[in-house]
């Protein structure tokens, strides 16, 4: 992939300025990111990439990018409650492992619901829209006690779908796929993304047509040119 942690951190700082994120919210987000970084570096870099990609998706689809950026950065905060051996497991990942991993969504929701209730409602649904094995269960969703009105929950759900797309796409192009035993190239991903979200293929097609998915990932994240410029200076 070739996108360094430092380049991502710099892009996050630039995004704070671009979105006019208050110092208070920057402090909150940076605290969550630091907690994730201390837990697991791959989850940390994944979270930054997803936050940036979700921001760009929001802009491309003329949605408010700020909640997508916020929730993207912290969507995996619940993984602080998952054992590190499981987080780093790449071979022989089985059904039992998956069931344990699913807990991160509800853990994240419980962490966020009083601090940032709108982001919490986005985060709880970021694995809910997949065609295969969605979670959390309907029973888990029904048992939660939201801190925002129904109208805001409905709005959050539309953002959650876009976050889910950013999350899954990032996984495809940066992690070894368990079935294929290799990372999927960006130009190969459209069929897999549509298979994951067949009911939302129109949105996915838009993102490919707009050049947000299926192309040079570093460029989409706004990092490639900066890296090349830095190389020339050296």
C-alpha positions as CSV (number, residue, x, y, z in Angstrom):
1,X,0.0,0.0,0.0
2,X,2.9,2.4,0.8
3,X,0.9,4.9,2.8
4,X,2.8,5.6,6.0
5,X,1.3,6.2,9.4
6,X,2.9,9.7,9.4
7,X,1.3,10.6,6.1
8,X,-2.1,9.5,7.4
9,X,-1.7,11.5,10.6
10,X,-0.8,14.6,8.6
11,X,-3.8,14.1,6.4
12,X,-6.0,13.9,9.5
13,X,-4.7,17.2,10.7
14,X,-5.4,18.7,7.3
15,X,-8.9,17.3,7.5
16,X,-9.5,19.0,10.8
17,X,-8.7,22.3,9.2
18,X,-10.7,21.6,6.1
19,X,-13.8,20.7,8.1
20,X,-13.3,23.4,10.7
21,X,-13.4,20.8,13.5
22,X,-13.4,22.5,16.9
23,X,-10.5,22.1,19.2
24,X,-12.7,20.3,21.7
25,X,-13.7,17.7,19.0
26,X,-10.2,17.4,17.8
27,X,-9.1,16.5,21.3
28,X,-11.9,13.9,21.6
29,X,-11.0,12.3,18.3
30,X,-7.3,12.3,19.0
31,X,-7.9,10.7,22.4
32,X,-9.8,7.9,20.7
33,X,-7.2,7.5,18.0
34,X,-4.4,7.3,20.6
35,X,-6.3,4.6,22.5
36,X,-6.7,2.6,19.2
37,X,-3.0,3.2,18.4
38,X,-1.9,1.8,21.7
39,X,-4.1,-1.2,21.3
40,X,-3.2,-2.2,17.7
41,X,-1.3,-0.2,15.0
42,X,-3.1,-1.9,12.0
43,X,-6.5,-1.0,13.4
44,X,-5.1,2.6,14.0
45,X,-4.0,3.1,10.4
46,X,-7.2,1.4,9.1
47,X,-9.3,3.8,11.1
48,X,-7.5,6.8,9.7
49,X,-7.8,5.6,6.1
50,X,-11.5,4.8,6.6
51,X,-12.1,8.2,8.2
52,X,-10.5,10.0,5.2
53,X,-12.2,7.8,2.6
54,X,-15.6,8.3,4.3
55,X,-15.0,12.0,4.2
56,X,-14.3,11.9,0.5
57,X,-17.3,9.8,-0.1
58,X,-19.5,12.3,1.7
59,X,-18.2,15.1,-0.4
60,X,-18.6,13.1,-3.7
61,X,-22.2,12.3,-2.8
62,X,-23.0,15.8,-1.5
63,X,-23.5,14.6,2.1
64,X,-22.2,16.3,5.2
65,X,-18.7,14.9,5.4
66,X,-18.1,15.7,9.0
67,X,-20.1,12.9,10.6
68,X,-18.6,10.4,8.2
69,X,-15.1,11.6,9.0
70,X,-15.8,11.4,12.8
71,X,-17.4,8.0,12.7
72,X,-14.9,6.7,10.3
73,X,-12.0,7.5,12.6
74,X,-13.6,5.8,15.6
75,X,-15.7,3.1,14.0
76,X,-13.5,0.4,15.4
77,X,-13.0,1.8,18.9
78,X,-14.8,-1.3,20.2
79,X,-11.8,-3.4,19.2
80,X,-10.0,-2.3,22.4
81,X,-12.2,-4.9,24.0
82,X,-11.0,-7.7,21.7
83,X,-8.0,-9.9,22.5
84,X,-4.9,-8.9,20.5
85,X,-4.3,-12.5,19.4
86,X,-7.7,-12.4,17.7
87,X,-7.2,-9.0,16.1
88,X,-3.9,-10.1,14.6
89,X,-5.0,-13.6,13.4
90,X,-4.8,-14.0,9.7
91,X,-4.7,-17.8,9.2
92,X,-7.4,-20.3,10.2
93,X,-9.9,-17.6,11.1
94,X,-13.0,-19.6,12.0
95,X,-16.7,-19.1,12.9
96,X,-15.9,-19.0,16.6
97,X,-13.3,-16.2,16.0
98,X,-15.9,-14.3,13.9
99,X,-18.5,-14.5,16.7
100,X,-16.0,-13.1,19.2
101,X,-15.0,-10.3,16.7
102,X,-18.6,-9.2,16.3
103,X,-18.6,-8.0,19.9
104,X,-16.6,-4.9,18.9
105,X,-19.6,-3.2,17.5
106,X,-21.7,-3.3,20.7
107,X,-18.6,-2.5,22.8
108,X,-18.0,0.6,20.6
109,X,-21.6,1.6,20.9
110,X,-21.5,1.5,24.7
111,X,-18.3,3.6,24.7
112,X,-19.6,6.2,22.4
113,X,-23.3,6.6,23.1
114,X,-22.9,9.2,25.9
115,X,-19.9,11.0,24.4
116,X,-21.0,11.3,20.8
117,X,-24.5,9.7,20.5
118,X,-24.9,10.5,16.8
119,X,-21.6,8.8,15.9
120,X,-22.6,5.9,18.1
121,X,-25.7,5.3,16.0
122,X,-23.5,5.3,12.8
123,X,-20.9,3.0,14.3
124,X,-23.4,0.4,15.6
125,X,-24.6,-0.2,12.0
126,X,-21.3,-0.3,10.1
127,X,-21.5,-4.1,9.7
128,X,-25.3,-4.3,9.5
129,X,-25.9,-3.7,5.8
130,X,-23.7,-6.5,4.4
131,X,-25.6,-9.2,2.4
132,X,-23.7,-12.0,4.1
133,X,-23.6,-12.4,7.9
134,X,-24.7,-8.9,9.0
135,X,-24.4,-7.8,12.6
136,X,-25.3,-6.8,15.3
137,X,-28.5,-8.8,15.6
138,X,-31.9,-7.2,15.5
139,X,-32.3,-8.2,19.1
140,X,-29.1,-6.3,20.1
141,X,-30.2,-3.2,18.2
142,X,-33.7,-3.3,19.8
143,X,-32.2,-3.6,23.3
144,X,-30.0,-0.5,23.0
145,X,-31.2,2.8,24.6
146,X,-30.4,5.6,22.1
147,X,-29.5,9.1,23.3
148,X,-30.9,10.8,20.2
149,X,-34.4,11.1,18.7
150,X,-35.7,8.7,16.1
151,X,-35.3,11.2,13.3
152,X,-31.6,11.5,14.1
153,X,-31.2,7.7,14.2
154,X,-32.8,7.4,10.8
155,X,-30.3,10.0,9.4
156,X,-27.4,8.2,11.1
157,X,-28.4,5.0,9.4
158,X,-27.9,6.6,5.9
159,X,-24.4,7.6,7.0
160,X,-23.8,4.2,8.3
161,X,-24.2,2.6,4.9
162,X,-21.6,4.9,3.4
163,X,-19.2,4.2,6.3
164,X,-19.8,0.5,5.8
165,X,-18.8,0.8,2.1
166,X,-15.6,2.7,3.1
167,X,-14.7,0.2,5.7
168,X,-15.1,-2.9,3.5
169,X,-13.4,-1.3,0.6
170,X,-10.4,-0.4,2.7
171,X,-10.2,-4.0,4.0
172,X,-10.3,-5.4,0.4
173,X,-7.4,-3.2,-0.9
174,X,-5.1,-3.3,2.2
175,X,-5.6,-6.8,3.9
176,X,-5.1,-10.3,2.6
177,X,-8.5,-11.7,1.7
178,X,-9.2,-14.9,3.6
179,X,-10.8,-16.7,0.6
180,X,-8.4,-15.5,-2.1
181,X,-5.3,-15.5,0.2
182,X,-4.2,-12.2,-1.3
183,X,-4.9,-8.5,-1.3
184,X,-7.5,-7.5,-3.9
185,X,-6.4,-4.9,-6.4
186,X,-8.5,-1.8,-6.5
187,X,-9.6,-2.4,-10.1
188,X,-10.9,-5.9,-9.1
189,X,-13.1,-4.7,-6.2
190,X,-16.3,-3.6,-7.9
191,X,-17.8,-7.1,-8.2
192,X,-17.0,-7.9,-4.6
193,X,-18.4,-4.7,-3.3
194,X,-21.6,-5.2,-5.2
195,X,-21.9,-8.7,-4.0
196,X,-21.6,-7.4,-0.4
197,X,-24.2,-4.7,-1.0
198,X,-26.5,-5.8,-3.8
199,X,-29.3,-3.6,-2.6
200,X,-27.1,-0.5,-2.8
201,X,-25.3,-1.2,-6.1
202,X,-26.4,2.2,-7.5
203,X,-24.4,4.0,-4.8
204,X,-21.4,1.8,-5.3
205,X,-21.5,2.3,-9.0
206,X,-21.6,6.1,-8.4
207,X,-18.5,5.9,-6.3
208,X,-16.6,3.9,-8.9
209,X,-17.8,6.3,-11.7
210,X,-16.7,9.3,-9.6
211,X,-13.2,7.7,-9.2
212,X,-13.5,7.3,-5.4
213,X,-13.3,3.5,-5.6
214,X,-11.4,1.2,-7.9
215,X,-8.4,3.4,-8.5
216,X,-5.1,4.6,-6.9
217,X,-6.0,4.6,-3.2
218,X,-3.3,7.0,-2.1
219,X,-4.5,9.6,-4.6
220,X,-8.1,9.2,-3.4
221,X,-7.0,9.8,0.2
222,X,-5.1,12.9,-0.9
223,X,-1.7,11.6,0.1
224,X,0.1,10.4,-3.1
225,X,1.2,13.9,-4.4
226,X,2.5,14.9,-1.0
227,X,4.6,11.8,-0.8
228,X,6.1,12.4,-4.3
229,X,6.8,16.1,-3.4
230,X,8.6,15.1,-0.3
231,X,10.8,12.6,-2.2
232,X,11.8,15.3,-4.7
233,X,12.8,17.7,-1.8
234,X,15.1,15.0,-0.4
